[in-house]
Amino acid sequence: MNSRQKTLPNELREILISRDEIIEDRFDEIIRNAEIIDIEEETDMNGLFNILSDQFSLRLGIEKHISMSFLKSVKKIQQL
């Protein structure tokens, strides 16, 4: 058994993949394992960075100010 939880949506997806003989590729795996962040309210760039830095900090085990600095650096690079 794989590491995915056996939930109804996962089981239905597996049935469809099997029934339709779908061959999953790397993209499918990336999407299946992606972290979903549901942002319910409108936010600006700083608010988004705040939400993302919280998630990065938890997931990567780093301090929030480090992940916030990284995100702001990426923003500066994209503006060049």
N, C-alpha and C positions, 0 to 999 in steps of 0.2 A: 504494500500500500504506500502511496506517496504521502508527502508531508501536508498536502492540502486537507482541510477539514471536510468531512462528509456532510455538507449542507445540501439542502434541496437545490439551490441554484447550481452548485458544483455537480451534483449528480445528474441534473437535467442537461448541463453542458456536455458531460461525458457521454450521455446517451446519444445526443445529437452528433457529436464527433464520431462516435462508433457507427451509428446508423448511416450517416452520410459519407462515411469513409474519408473524413477530413484529416489531412496530414498537418499537424501543428508544426509551426516553425519557431525560430527564435523570437520573432515579434510576438507571437501568441504567448510564449512563456513570459516575456517581459510584461505584457499587459496583465496576465493572470497574477503575477507576483507584485504588481505595482501597488504602492501605498496610495490610498485614496484619501484626499483631504476635502471634506465637504465644507465649503465656506458659505454660510447661510446669508451673510449680510454683505452689502457692497463695501469694498475697502479700497484704499489707495495703495501705492507701491510700498510705502513704509509699513502699513498694516499687513500686507501680504508677506513682506520680509519677516515681520515679527512672528506670524503664524508658521512660516517655513523654518525659521531658526529654532522655534520651539520643537518642531518635529525632528529636525536634524540633530538637535542636542540630545533628545531622547533616544533616537535611533542609533546615533554614532557614539553616544557616551561622551560628548564634549560639552564644554561650557557654552551657554547661549551667546555670549558676546563674541566667541570665536566664529560660530556659524553665521552670526549677523555680519561680522567683518567680511567673511567670505562672500556672502550674497551681495554686499555693497561693492566689493571688488569686481565681481562679475558684471554688475550694472555699469560700473565705470569703463570696463573693457569694452562692453557692447556699445558704448556711446562714442568710442574712438572711430 
